Amino acid sequence: MNSNRPKNLDLTTIQLPLTAKASILHRISGFALFFGMIFVLGALDMSLASEESFNQLKECLQSPVAKFITWGILSALGYHFVAGIKHLLMDAGIGETLEGGRVASIITLVLGGLVIALAGVWVW
């Protein structure tokens, strides 16, 4: 029996590489988009139901909570789009090396952060 094996692995002490962090954020943004579509489809339904419900939706979207949800959905969409472009480029053979993946992850995180900031400026 090997007694050098960890008995209680503390996952918070493990340092993930940058490529893994970018990949995890891509998955989280996809998850957020999936549930954000509930609000988007609800708003679409409300906007198309009648002129009165459209005006109610316009008024509702002025609240800070609605603006935060809108910003969250746009942020998830923006990051997921940027990371998806990175994956498409890698599927085409661009940036498949370890160093290329690291550089692509840095570019993805920077562009994703820029898109998130621009979404915040646009929504607020």
N, CA, C and O atoms as a Tinker XYZ file with bonds, in Angstrom:
   496  protein
     1  N      0.845000   -1.183000    0.000000    73     2
     2  CA     0.000000    0.000000    0.000000    64     1     3
     3  C      0.887000    1.240000    0.000000    63     2     4     5
     4  O      1.856000    1.323000    0.754000    81     3
     5  N      0.549000    2.191000   -0.843000    73     3     6
     6  CA     1.330000    3.410000   -0.980000    64     5     7
     7  C      0.841000    4.446000    0.027000    63     6     8     9
     8  O     -0.279000    4.944000   -0.091000    81     7
     9  N      1.674000    4.775000    1.018000    73     7    10
    10  CA     1.257000    5.723000    2.055000    64     9    11
    11  C      1.548000    7.167000    1.666000    63    10    12    13
    12  O      1.206000    8.079000    2.418000    81    11
    13  N      2.176000    7.403000    0.498000    73    11    14
    14  CA     2.471000    8.768000    0.046000    64    13    15
    15  C      1.292000    9.421000   -0.669000    63    14    16    17
    16  O      1.362000   10.599000   -1.020000    81    15
    17  N      0.236000    8.690000   -0.882000    73    15    18
    18  CA    -0.931000    9.252000   -1.555000    64    17    19
    19  C     -1.637000   10.241000   -0.636000    63    18    20    21
    20  O     -1.710000   10.022000    0.573000    81    19
    21  N     -2.157000   11.328000   -1.202000    73    19    22
    22  CA    -2.883000   12.294000   -0.356000    64    21    23
    23  C     -4.190000   11.692000    0.161000    63    22    24    25
    24  O     -4.906000   10.998000   -0.561000    81    23
    25  N     -4.472000   11.976000    1.411000    73    23    26
    26  CA    -5.687000   11.449000    2.016000    64    25    27
    27  C     -6.847000   12.429000    1.891000    63    26    28    29
    28  O     -8.001000   12.021000    1.765000    81    27
    29  N     -6.539000   13.720000    1.925000    73    27    30
    30  CA    -7.559000   14.745000    1.811000    64    29    31
    31  C     -7.017000   15.827000    0.885000    63    30    32    33
    32  O     -6.325000   16.738000    1.338000    81    31
    33  N     -7.318000   15.736000   -0.386000    73    31    34
    34  CA    -6.789000   16.668000   -1.377000    64    33    35
    35  C     -7.547000   17.992000   -1.296000    63    34    36    37
    36  O     -8.764000   18.027000   -1.478000    81    35
    37  N     -6.832000   19.071000   -1.025000    73    35    38
    38  CA    -7.419000   20.409000   -0.937000    64    37    39
    39  C     -7.365000   21.047000   -2.324000    63    38    40    41
    40  O     -6.307000   21.488000   -2.773000    81    39
    41  N     -8.520000   21.093000   -3.000000    73    39    42
    42  CA    -8.567000   21.593000   -4.368000    64    41    43
    43  C     -8.265000   23.084000   -4.471000    63    42    44    45
    44  O     -7.913000   23.568000   -5.547000    81    43
    45  N     -8.398000   23.813000   -3.376000    73    43    46
    46  CA    -8.147000   25.256000   -3.416000    64    45    47
    47  C     -6.659000   25.576000   -3.504000    63    46    48    49
    48  O     -6.296000   26.710000   -3.817000    81    47
    49  N     -5.798000   24.613000   -3.237000    73    47    50
    50  CA    -4.359000   24.866000   -3.285000    64    49    51
    51  C     -3.749000   24.517000   -4.634000    63    50    52    53
    52  O     -2.564000   24.773000   -4.850000    81    51
    53  N     -4.518000   23.943000   -5.541000    73    51    54
    54  CA    -4.008000   23.558000   -6.849000    64    53    55
    55  C     -4.006000   24.776000   -7.767000    63    54    56    57
    56  O     -5.024000   25.455000   -7.901000    81    55
    57  N     -2.866000   25.055000   -8.398000    73    55    58
    58  CA    -2.756000   26.168000   -9.338000    64    57    59
    59  C     -3.012000   25.651000  -10.753000    63    58    60    61
    60  O     -2.216000   24.883000  -11.294000    81    59
    61  N     -4.118000   26.075000  -11.344000    73    59    62
    62  CA    -4.446000   25.675000  -12.699000    64    61    63
    63  C     -3.685000   26.542000  -13.697000    63    62    64    65
    64  O     -3.439000   27.717000  -13.425000    81    63
    65  N     -3.310000   25.985000  -14.844000    73    63    66
    66  CA    -2.677000   26.819000  -15.874000    64    65    67
    67  C     -3.692000   27.789000  -16.468000    63    66    68    69
    68  O     -4.903000   27.602000  -16.348000    81    67
    69  N     -3.171000   28.824000  -17.108000    73    67    70
    70  CA    -4.030000   29.866000  -17.675000    64    69    71
    71  C     -4.992000   29.303000  -18.715000    63    70    72    73
    72  O     -6.133000   29.753000  -18.819000    81    71
    73  N     -4.535000   28.326000  -19.480000    73    71    74
    74  CA    -5.409000   27.730000  -20.491000    64    73    75
    75  C     -6.609000   27.043000  -19.848000    63    74    76    77
    76  O     -7.713000   27.077000  -20.392000    81    75
    77  N     -6.397000   26.427000  -18.703000    73    75    78
    78  CA    -7.498000   25.761000  -17.995000    64    77    79
    79  C     -8.480000   26.787000  -17.446000    63    78    80    81
    80  O     -9.692000   26.573000  -17.486000    81    79
    81  N     -7.967000   27.889000  -16.938000    73    79    82
    82  CA    -8.851000   28.936000  -16.413000    64    81    83
    83  C     -9.720000   29.530000  -17.524000    63    82    84    85
    84  O    -10.912000   29.768000  -17.334000    81    83
    85  N     -9.097000   29.768000  -18.698000    73    83    86
    86  CA    -9.864000   30.299000  -19.833000    64    85    87
    87  C    -10.924000   29.288000  -20.277000    63    86    88    89
    88  O    -12.040000   29.670000  -20.631000    81    87
    89  N    -10.577000   28.008000  -20.256000    73    87    90
    90  CA   -11.520000   26.964000  -20.651000    64    89    91
    91  C    -12.683000   26.859000  -19.664000    63    90    92    93
    92  O    -13.836000   26.705000  -20.068000    81    91
    93  N    -12.380000   26.943000  -18.391000    73    91    94
    94  CA   -13.432000   26.878000  -17.367000    64    93    95
    95  C    -14.368000   28.076000  -17.498000    63    94    96    97
    96  O    -15.584000   27.927000  -17.374000    81    95
    97  N    -13.812000   29.265000  -17.749000    73    95    98
    98  CA   -14.650000   30.451000  -17.951000    64    97    99
    99  C    -15.525000   30.315000  -19.189000    63    98   100   101
   100  O    -16.652000   30.810000  -19.210000    81    99
   101  N    -15.015000   29.649000  -20.220000    73    99   102
   102  CA   -15.811000   29.409000  -21.423000    64   101   103
   103  C    -17.005000   28.521000  -21.084000    63   102   104   105
   104  O    -18.116000   28.774000  -21.549000    81   103
   105  N    -16.787000   27.501000  -20.292000    73   103   106
   106  CA   -17.879000   26.611000  -19.889000    64   105   107
   107  C    -18.888000   27.346000  -19.000000    63   106   108   109
   108  O    -20.097000   27.175000  -19.153000    81   107
   109  N    -18.387000   28.157000  -18.078000    73   107   110
   110  CA   -19.275000   28.912000  -17.183000    64   109   111
   111  C    -20.116000   29.903000  -17.987000    63   110   112   113
   112  O    -21.304000   30.074000  -17.715000    81   111
   113  N    -19.498000   30.560000  -18.983000    73   111   114
   114  CA   -20.256000   31.518000  -19.790000    64   113   115
   115  C    -21.330000   30.806000  -20.609000    63   114   116   117
   116  O    -22.415000   31.353000  -20.807000    81   115
   117  N    -21.047000   29.602000  -21.084000    73   115   118
   118  CA   -22.069000   28.834000  -21.797000    64   117   119
   119  C    -23.222000   28.451000  -20.889000    63   118   120   121
   120  O    -24.386000   28.507000  -21.286000    81   119
   121  N    -22.890000   28.063000  -19.669000    73   119   122
   122  CA   -23.901000   27.728000  -18.659000    64   121   123
   123  C    -24.765000   28.953000  -18.351000    63   122   124   125
   124  O    -25.988000   28.852000  -18.263000    81   123
   125  N    -24.121000   30.105000  -18.188000    73   123   126
   126  CA   -24.856000   31.341000  -17.904000    64   125   127
   127  C    -25.757000   31.730000  -19.076000    63   126   128   129
   128  O    -26.873000   32.209000  -18.875000    81   127
   129  N    -25.272000   31.522000  -20.290000    73   127   130
   130  CA   -26.096000   31.828000  -21.466000    64   129   131
   131  C    -27.332000   30.942000  -21.519000    63   130   132   133
   132  O    -28.424000   31.403000  -21.852000    81   131
   133  N    -27.155000   29.676000  -21.189000    73   131   134
   134  CA   -28.280000   28.750000  -21.207000    64   133   135
   135  C    -29.406000   29.246000  -20.305000    63   134   136   137
   136  O    -30.568000   29.262000  -20.710000    81   135
   137  N    -29.062000   29.652000  -19.080000    73   135   138
   138  CA   -30.087000   30.126000  -18.156000    64   137   139
   139  C    -30.485000   31.572000  -18.428000    63   138   140   141
   140  O    -31.601000   31.972000  -18.098000    81   139
   141  N    -29.593000   32.366000  -19.025000    73   139   142
   142  CA   -29.937000   33.735000  -19.393000    64   141   143
   143  C    -30.988000   33.797000  -20.486000    63   142   144   145
   144  O    -31.714000   34.784000  -20.607000    81   143
   145  N    -31.066000   32.738000  -21.280000    73   143   146
   146  CA   -32.059000   32.714000  -22.355000    64   145   147
   147  C    -33.485000   32.704000  -21.806000    63   146   148   149
   148  O    -34.417000   33.082000  -22.515000    81   147
   149  N    -33.667000   32.284000  -20.570000    73   147   150
   150  CA   -34.992000   32.356000  -19.932000    64   149   151
   151  C    -35.453000   33.812000  -19.902000    63   150   152   153
   152  O    -36.597000   34.114000  -20.243000    81   151
   153  N    -34.552000   34.716000  -19.489000    73   151   154
   154  CA   -34.900000   36.139000  -19.422000    64   153   155
   155  C    -35.049000   36.730000  -20.817000    63   154   156   157
   156  O    -35.949000   37.533000  -21.060000    81   155
   157  N    -34.173000   36.338000  -21.732000    73   155   158
   158  CA   -34.225000   36.881000  -23.090000    64   157   159
   159  C    -35.527000   36.471000  -23.780000    63   158   160   161
   160  O    -36.197000   37.306000  -24.387000    81   159
   161  N    -35.882000   35.200000  -23.691000    73   159   162
   162  CA   -37.110000   34.736000  -24.332000    64   161   163
   163  C    -38.356000   35.314000  -23.660000    63   162   164   165
   164  O    -39.351000   35.596000  -24.327000    81   163
   165  N    -38.298000   35.488000  -22.346000    73   163   166
   166  CA   -39.411000   36.129000  -21.642000    64   165   167
   167  C    -39.587000   37.573000  -22.074000    63   166   168   169
   168  O    -40.709000   38.040000  -22.267000    81   167
   169  N    -38.466000   38.282000  -22.226000    73   167   170
   170  CA   -38.538000   39.670000  -22.688000    64   169   171
   171  C    -39.038000   39.741000  -24.130000    63   170   172   173
   172  O    -39.815000   40.631000  -24.476000    81   171
   173  N    -38.595000   38.809000  -24.966000    73   171   174
   174  CA   -39.072000   38.775000  -26.346000    64   173   175
   175  C    -40.572000   38.532000  -26.401000    63   174   176   177
   176  O    -41.290000   39.199000  -27.146000    81   175
   177  N    -41.039000   37.580000  -25.613000    73   175   178
   178  CA   -42.479000   37.298000  -25.563000    64   177   179
   179  C    -43.257000   38.525000  -25.089000    63   178   180   181
   180  O    -44.297000   38.870000  -25.650000    81   179
   181  N    -42.742000   39.169000  -24.058000    73   179   182
   182  CA   -43.431000   40.346000  -23.514000    64   181   183
   183  C    -43.427000   41.498000  -24.525000    63   182   184   185
   184  O    -44.403000   42.242000  -24.623000    81   183
   185  N    -42.347000   41.641000  -25.263000    73   183   186
   186  CA   -42.261000   42.746000  -26.219000    64   185   187
   187  C    -43.183000   42.549000  -27.418000    63   186   188   189
   188  O    -43.603000   43.520000  -28.047000    81   187
   189  N    -43.494000   41.302000  -27.732000    73   187   190
   190  CA   -44.325000   41.016000  -28.898000    64   189   191
   191  C    -45.804000   40.826000  -28.563000    63   190   192   193
   192  O    -46.635000   40.764000  -29.470000    81   191
   193  N    -46.146000   40.734000  -27.277000    73   191   194
   194  CA   -47.530000   40.447000  -26.889000    64   193   195
   195  C    -48.474000   41.601000  -27.220000    63   194   196   197
   196  O    -49.523000   41.396000  -27.832000    81   195
   197  N    -48.105000   42.796000  -26.821000    73   195   198
   198  CA   -48.953000   43.964000  -27.095000    64   197   199
   199  C    -48.125000   45.227000  -26.882000    63   198   200   201
   200  O    -47.010000   45.179000  -26.360000    81   199
   201  N    -48.689000   46.344000  -27.293000    73   199   202
   202  CA   -47.991000   47.611000  -27.102000    64   201   203
   203  C    -47.860000   47.940000  -25.619000    63   202   204   205
   204  O    -46.846000   48.482000  -25.179000    81   203
   205  N    -48.890000   47.609000  -24.861000    73   203   206
   206  CA   -48.864000   47.864000  -23.411000    64   205   207
   207  C    -47.772000   47.044000  -22.725000    63   206   208   209
   208  O    -47.030000   47.570000  -21.895000    81   207
   209  N    -47.671000   45.752000  -23.069000    73   207   210
   210  CA   -46.640000   44.924000  -22.440000    64   209   211
   211  C    -45.248000   45.342000  -22.904000    63   210   212   213
   212  O    -44.285000   45.215000  -22.148000    81   211
   213  N    -45.127000   45.839000  -24.136000    73   211   214
   214  CA   -43.843000   46.358000  -24.607000    64   213   215
   215  C    -43.423000   47.561000  -23.767000    63   214   216   217
   216  O    -42.263000   47.666000  -23.369000    81   215
   217  N    -44.362000   48.466000  -23.496000    73   215   218
   218  CA   -44.059000   49.636000  -22.674000    64   217   219
   219  C    -43.723000   49.234000  -21.245000    63   218   220   221
   220  O    -42.857000   49.849000  -20.623000    81   219
   221  N    -44.395000   48.210000  -20.710000    73   219   222
   222  CA   -44.067000   47.701000  -19.379000    64   221   223
   223  C    -42.644000   47.141000  -19.359000    63   222   224   225
   224  O    -41.900000   47.350000  -18.401000    81   223
   225  N    -42.277000   46.429000  -20.423000    73   223   226
   226  CA   -40.931000   45.864000  -20.509000    64   225   227
   227  C    -39.885000   46.967000  -20.562000    63   226   228   229
   228  O    -38.855000   46.878000  -19.895000    81   227
   229  N    -40.144000   48.009000  -21.353000    73   227   230
   230  CA   -39.214000   49.139000  -21.428000    64   229   231
   231  C    -39.009000   49.758000  -20.053000    63   230   232   233
   232  O    -37.886000   50.089000  -19.673000    81   231
   233  N    -40.096000   49.911000  -19.313000    73   231   234
   234  CA   -40.017000   50.485000  -17.968000    64   233   235
   235  C    -39.266000   49.547000  -17.021000    63   234   236   237
   236  O    -38.458000   49.989000  -16.204000    81   235
   237  N    -39.542000   48.254000  -17.141000    73   235   238
   238  CA   -38.890000   47.255000  -16.284000    64   237   239
   239  C    -37.383000   47.195000  -16.533000    63   238   240   241
   240  O    -36.604000   47.007000  -15.598000    81   239
   241  N    -36.978000   47.355000  -17.782000    73   239   242
   242  CA   -35.559000   47.260000  -18.122000    64   241   243
   243  C    -34.748000   48.456000  -17.642000    63   242   244   245
   244  O    -33.525000   48.459000  -17.778000    81   243
   245  N    -35.394000   49.459000  -17.089000    73   243   246
   246  CA   -34.684000   50.612000  -16.539000    64   245   247
   247  C    -34.217000   50.376000  -15.104000    63   246   248   249
   248  O    -33.424000   51.156000  -14.577000    81   247
   249  N    -34.699000   49.313000  -14.470000    73   247   250
   250  CA   -34.319000   49.043000  -13.079000    64   249   251
   251  C    -32.881000   48.528000  -13.013000    63   250   252   253
   252  O    -32.409000   47.903000  -13.963000    81   251
   253  N    -32.183000   48.779000  -11.910000    73   251   254
   254  CA   -30.805000   48.307000  -11.764000    64   253   255
   255  C    -30.675000   46.783000  -11.844000    63   254   256   257
   256  O    -29.689000   46.275000  -12.379000    81   255
   257  N    -31.651000   46.061000  -11.321000    73   255   258
   258  CA   -31.590000   44.594000  -11.366000    64   257   259
   259  C    -31.675000   44.104000  -12.810000    63   258   260   261
   260  O    -30.925000   43.213000  -13.210000    81   259
   261  N    -32.578000   44.680000  -13.587000    73   259   262
   262  CA   -32.720000   44.290000  -14.990000    64   261   263
   263  C    -31.472000   44.664000  -15.783000    63   262   264   265
   264  O    -31.046000   43.914000  -16.661000    81   263
   265  N    -30.885000   45.818000  -15.478000    73   263   266
   266  CA   -29.651000   46.214000  -16.148000    64   265   267
   267  C    -28.514000   45.269000  -15.794000    63   266   268   269
   268  O    -27.695000   44.940000  -16.652000    81   267
   269  N    -28.452000   44.830000  -14.551000    73   267   270
   270  CA   -27.410000   43.891000  -14.135000    64   269   271
   271  C    -27.584000   42.543000  -14.839000    63   270   272   273
   272  O    -26.606000   41.945000  -15.286000    81   271
   273  N    -28.816000   42.070000  -14.937000    73   271   274
   274  CA   -29.078000   40.809000  -15.640000    64   273   275
   275  C    -28.722000   40.946000  -17.118000    63   274   276   277
   276  O    -28.112000   40.047000  -17.697000    81   275
   277  N    -29.096000   42.056000  -17.721000    73   275   278
   278  CA   -28.762000   42.302000  -19.128000    64   277   279
   279  C    -27.256000   42.338000  -19.321000    63   278   280   281
   280  O    -26.737000   41.744000  -20.266000    81   279
   281  N    -26.554000   43.026000  -18.438000    73   279   282
   282  CA   -25.096000   43.080000  -18.513000    64   281   283
   283  C    -24.493000   41.691000  -18.344000    63   282   284   285
   284  O    -23.544000   41.338000  -19.044000    81   283
   285  N    -25.033000   40.908000  -17.428000    73   283   286
   286  CA   -24.526000   39.548000  -17.225000    64   285   287
   287  C    -24.709000   38.678000  -18.460000    63   286   288   289
   288  O    -23.806000   37.932000  -18.839000    81   287
   289  N    -25.865000   38.775000  -19.080000    73   287   290
   290  CA   -26.121000   37.982000  -20.293000    64   289   291
   291  C    -25.207000   38.434000  -21.427000    63   290   292   293
   292  O    -24.632000   37.599000  -22.126000    81   291
   293  N    -25.066000   39.746000  -21.617000    73   291   294
   294  CA   -24.184000   40.247000  -22.671000    64   293   295
   295  C    -22.723000   39.902000  -22.394000    63   294   296   297
   296  O    -21.967000   39.626000  -23.325000    81   295
   297  N    -22.319000   39.914000  -21.126000    73   295   298
   298  CA   -20.951000   39.549000  -20.766000    64   297   299
   299  C    -20.684000   38.085000  -21.075000    63   298   300   301
   300  O    -19.643000   37.740000  -21.634000    81   299
   301  N    -21.628000   37.227000  -20.709000    73   299   302
   302  CA   -21.474000   35.801000  -20.995000    64   301   303
   303  C    -21.430000   35.562000  -22.496000    63   302   304   305
   304  O    -20.622000   34.770000  -22.981000    81   303
   305  N    -22.299000   36.248000  -23.231000    73   303   306
   306  CA   -22.320000   36.100000  -24.683000    64   305   307
   307  C    -21.008000   36.581000  -25.306000    63   306   308   309
   308  O    -20.456000   35.921000  -26.188000    81   307
   309  N    -20.522000   37.707000  -24.855000    73   307   310
   310  CA   -19.283000   38.259000  -25.403000    64   309   311
   311  C    -18.087000   37.362000  -25.143000    63   310   312   313
   312  O    -17.312000   37.084000  -26.058000    81   311
   313  N    -17.925000   36.904000  -23.902000    73   311   314
   314  CA   -16.780000   36.038000  -23.596000    64   313   315
   315  C    -16.908000   34.707000  -24.324000    63   314   316   317
   316  O    -15.924000   34.191000  -24.854000    81   315
   317  N    -18.104000   34.154000  -24.354000    73   315   318
   318  CA   -18.314000   32.866000  -25.016000    64   317   319
   319  C    -18.007000   32.995000  -26.513000    63   318   320   321
   320  O    -17.450000   32.074000  -27.110000    81   319
   321  N    -18.361000   34.112000  -27.110000    73   319   322
   322  CA   -18.076000   34.344000  -28.527000    64   321   323
   323  C    -16.572000   34.417000  -28.772000    63   322   324   325
   324  O    -16.060000   33.779000  -29.691000    81   323
   325  N    -15.860000   35.197000  -27.946000    73   323   326
   326  CA   -14.411000   35.346000  -28.109000    64   325   327
   327  C    -13.712000   34.000000  -27.915000    63   326   328   329
   328  O    -12.837000   33.637000  -28.702000    81   327
   329  N    -14.092000   33.263000  -26.878000    73   327   330
   330  CA   -13.485000   31.954000  -26.635000    64   329   331
   331  C    -13.849000   30.965000  -27.741000    63   330   332   333
   332  O    -13.046000   30.097000  -28.084000    81   331
   333  N    -15.030000   31.090000  -28.289000    73   331   334
   334  CA   -15.427000   30.222000  -29.399000    64   333   335
   335  C    -14.593000   30.482000  -30.636000    63   334   336   337
   336  O    -14.237000   29.544000  -31.350000    81   335
   337  N    -14.274000   31.746000  -30.904000    73   335   338
   338  CA   -13.399000   32.087000  -32.030000    64   337   339
   339  C    -12.022000   31.462000  -31.801000    63   338   340   341
   340  O    -11.413000   30.940000  -32.735000    81   339
   341  N    -11.528000   31.515000  -30.554000    73   339   342
   342  CA   -10.237000   30.891000  -30.245000    64   341   343
   343  C    -10.278000   29.397000  -30.554000    63   342   344   345
   344  O     -9.334000   28.851000  -31.125000    81   343
   345  N    -11.358000   28.747000  -30.180000    73   343   346
   346  CA   -11.480000   27.306000  -30.440000    64   345   347
   347  C    -11.566000   27.014000  -31.936000    63   346   348   349
   348  O    -11.007000   26.022000  -32.404000    81   347
   349  N    -12.259000   27.865000  -32.687000    73   347   350
   350  CA   -12.327000   27.682000  -34.139000    64   349   351
   351  C    -10.946000   27.821000  -34.777000    63   350   352   353
   352  O    -10.592000   27.050000  -35.668000    81   351
   353  N    -10.170000   28.800000  -34.322000    73   351   354
   354  CA    -8.819000   28.962000  -34.839000    64   353   355
   355  C     -7.940000   27.765000  -34.493000    63   354   356   357
   356  O     -7.133000   27.320000  -35.309000    81   355
   357  N     -8.103000   27.252000  -33.283000    73   355   358
   358  CA    -7.322000   26.073000  -32.895000    64   357   359
   359  C     -7.745000   24.853000  -33.704000    63   358   360   361
   360  O     -6.907000   24.014000  -34.031000    81   359
   361  N     -9.025000   24.740000  -34.030000    73   359   362
   362  CA    -9.489000   23.641000  -34.881000    64   361   363
   363  C     -8.895000   23.747000  -36.283000    63   362   364   365
   364  O     -8.718000   22.739000  -36.967000    81   363
   365  N     -8.587000   24.977000  -36.708000    73   363   366
   366  CA    -7.982000   25.190000  -38.018000    64   365   367
   367  C     -6.468000   25.006000  -37.975000    63   366   368   369
   368  O     -5.800000   25.175000  -38.995000    81   367
   369  N     -5.915000   24.663000  -36.813000    73   367   370
   370  CA    -4.487000   24.409000  -36.691000    64   369   371
   371  C     -3.674000   25.599000  -36.247000    63   370   372   373
   372  O     -2.444000   25.534000  -36.250000    81   371
   373  N     -4.321000   26.689000  -35.865000    73   371   374
   374  CA    -3.608000   27.895000  -35.422000    64   373   375
   375  C     -3.532000   27.893000  -33.901000    63   374   376   377
   376  O     -4.561000   27.838000  -33.228000    81   375
   377  N     -2.332000   27.950000  -33.363000    73   375   378
   378  CA    -2.141000   28.021000  -31.916000    64   377   379
   379  C     -2.355000   26.709000  -31.189000    63   378   380   381
   380  O     -2.857000   26.697000  -30.065000    81   379
   381  N     -1.980000   25.603000  -31.819000    73   379   382
   382  CA    -2.169000   24.295000  -31.187000    64   381   383
   383  C     -1.045000   23.916000  -30.232000    63   382   384   385
   384  O     -1.195000   22.980000  -29.447000    81   383
   385  N      0.068000   24.620000  -30.287000    73   383   386
   386  CA     1.190000   24.289000  -29.408000    64   385   387
   387  C      0.884000   24.758000  -27.990000    63   386   388   389
   388  O     -0.069000   25.501000  -27.757000    81   387
   389  N      1.698000   24.317000  -27.063000    73   387   390
   390  CA     1.515000   24.721000  -25.665000    64   389   391
   391  C      1.654000   26.232000  -25.513000    63   390   392   393
   392  O      0.840000   26.874000  -24.849000    81   391
   393  N      2.693000   26.797000  -26.133000    73   391   394
   394  CA     2.896000   28.248000  -26.058000    64   393   395
   395  C      1.798000   28.989000  -26.824000    63   394   396   397
   396  O      1.331000   30.036000  -26.376000    81   395
   397  N      1.385000   28.456000  -27.972000    73   395   398
   398  CA     0.302000   29.076000  -28.737000    64   397   399
   399  C     -1.002000   29.079000  -27.965000    63   398   400   401
   400  O     -1.756000   30.050000  -28.027000    81   399
   401  N     -1.277000   28.007000  -27.237000    73   399   402
   402  CA    -2.478000   27.940000  -26.412000    64   401   403
   403  C     -2.451000   28.944000  -25.280000    63   402   404   405
   404  O     -3.471000   29.540000  -24.936000    81   403
   405  N     -1.256000   29.127000  -24.698000    73   403   406
   406  CA    -1.124000   30.095000  -23.605000    64   405   407
   407  C     -1.346000   31.515000  -24.122000    63   406   408   409
   408  O     -2.051000   32.305000  -23.494000    81   407
   409  N     -0.745000   31.835000  -25.265000    73   407   410
   410  CA    -0.912000   33.166000  -25.855000    64   409   411
   411  C     -2.372000   33.386000  -26.255000    63   410   412   413
   412  O     -2.923000   34.464000  -26.036000    81   411
   413  N     -2.995000   32.359000  -26.843000    73   411   414
   414  CA    -4.402000   32.474000  -27.236000    64   413   415
   415  C     -5.293000   32.680000  -26.015000    63   414   416   417
   416  O     -6.282000   33.410000  -26.083000    81   415
   417  N     -4.949000   32.045000  -24.907000    73   415   418
   418  CA    -5.730000   32.221000  -23.675000    64   417   419
   419  C     -5.592000   33.641000  -23.143000    63   418   420   421
   420  O     -6.570000   34.229000  -22.680000    81   419
   421  N     -4.396000   34.191000  -23.204000    73   419   422
   422  CA    -4.187000   35.575000  -22.759000    64   421   423
   423  C     -5.008000   36.527000  -23.636000    63   422   424   425
   424  O     -5.687000   37.422000  -23.132000    81   423
   425  N     -4.934000   36.321000  -24.951000    73   423   426
   426  CA    -5.690000   37.172000  -25.872000    64   425   427
   427  C     -7.189000   37.036000  -25.606000    63   426   428   429
   428  O     -7.915000   38.029000  -25.605000    81   427
   429  N     -7.646000   35.810000  -25.381000    73   427   430
   430  CA    -9.067000   35.575000  -25.095000    64   429   431
   431  C     -9.505000   36.292000  -23.826000    63   430   432   433
   432  O    -10.560000   36.926000  -23.801000    81   431
   433  N     -8.705000   36.195000  -22.780000    73   431   434
   434  CA    -9.072000   36.840000  -21.514000    64   433   435
   435  C     -9.066000   38.362000  -21.645000    63   434   436   437
   436  O     -9.934000   39.035000  -21.090000    81   435
   437  N     -8.098000   38.904000  -22.371000    73   435   438
   438  CA    -8.030000   40.366000  -22.542000    64   437   439
   439  C     -9.211000   40.852000  -23.392000    63   438   440   441
   440  O     -9.899000   41.802000  -23.018000    81   439
   441  N     -9.440000   40.198000  -24.535000    73   439   442
   442  CA   -10.556000   40.603000  -25.386000    64   441   443
   443  C    -11.906000   40.373000  -24.697000    63   442   444   445
   444  O    -12.826000   41.179000  -24.835000    81   443
   445  N    -12.012000   39.271000  -23.958000    73   443   446
   446  CA   -13.240000   39.011000  -23.206000    64   445   447
   447  C    -13.491000   40.085000  -22.165000    63   446   448   449
   448  O    -14.622000   40.539000  -21.996000    81   447
   449  N    -12.431000   40.496000  -21.461000    73   447   450
   450  CA   -12.570000   41.576000  -20.482000    64   449   451
   451  C    -12.969000   42.887000  -21.125000    63   450   452   453
   452  O    -13.758000   43.650000  -20.568000    81   451
   453  N    -12.415000   43.145000  -22.308000    73   451   454
   454  CA   -12.773000   44.357000  -23.046000    64   453   455
   455  C    -14.240000   44.333000  -23.468000    63   454   456   457
   456  O    -14.944000   45.335000  -23.346000    81   455
   457  N    -14.693000   43.191000  -23.959000    73   455   458
   458  CA   -16.099000   43.056000  -24.362000    64   457   459
   459  C    -17.022000   43.227000  -23.158000    63   458   460   461
   460  O    -18.066000   43.871000  -23.261000    81   459
   461  N    -16.643000   42.657000  -22.026000    73   459   462
   462  CA   -17.445000   42.777000  -20.808000    64   461   463
   463  C    -17.519000   44.246000  -20.356000    63   462   464   465
   464  O    -18.583000   44.723000  -19.961000    81   463
   465  N    -16.395000   44.950000  -20.417000    73   463   466
   466  CA   -16.394000   46.364000  -20.037000    64   465   467
   467  C    -17.265000   47.181000  -20.995000    63   466   468   469
   468  O    -18.025000   48.049000  -20.565000    81   467
   469  N    -17.149000   46.900000  -22.290000    73   467   470
   470  CA   -17.965000   47.634000  -23.259000    64   469   471
   471  C    -19.453000   47.326000  -23.073000    63   470   472   473
   472  O    -20.290000   48.210000  -23.255000    81   471
   473  N    -19.787000   46.104000  -22.718000    73   471   474
   474  CA   -21.187000   45.771000  -22.447000    64   473   475
   475  C    -21.695000   46.549000  -21.247000    63   474   476   477
   476  O    -22.837000   47.010000  -21.240000    81   475
   477  N    -20.845000   46.700000  -20.222000    73   475   478
   478  CA   -21.229000   47.471000  -19.046000    64   477   479
   479  C    -21.472000   48.932000  -19.367000    63   478   480   481
   480  O    -22.424000   49.534000  -18.871000    81   479
   481  N    -20.606000   49.503000  -20.204000    73   479   482
   482  CA   -20.784000   50.901000  -20.612000    64   481   483
   483  C    -22.066000   51.051000  -21.406000    63   482   484   485
   484  O    -22.801000   52.020000  -21.215000    81   483
   485  N    -22.346000   50.110000  -22.292000    73   483   486
   486  CA   -23.536000   50.203000  -23.141000    64   485   487
   487  C    -24.828000   50.048000  -22.318000    63   486   488   489
   488  O    -25.800000   50.767000  -22.551000    81   487
   489  N    -24.836000   49.116000  -21.364000    73   487   490
   490  CA   -26.050000   48.849000  -20.582000    64   489   491
   491  C    -26.314000   49.964000  -19.574000    63   490   492   493
   492  O    -27.457000   50.397000  -19.428000    81   491
   493  N    -25.291000   50.434000  -18.883000    73   491   494
   494  CA   -25.512000   51.419000  -17.835000    64   493   495
   495  C    -25.530000   52.802000  -18.415000    63   494   496
   496  O    -25.705000   53.776000  -17.683000    81   495
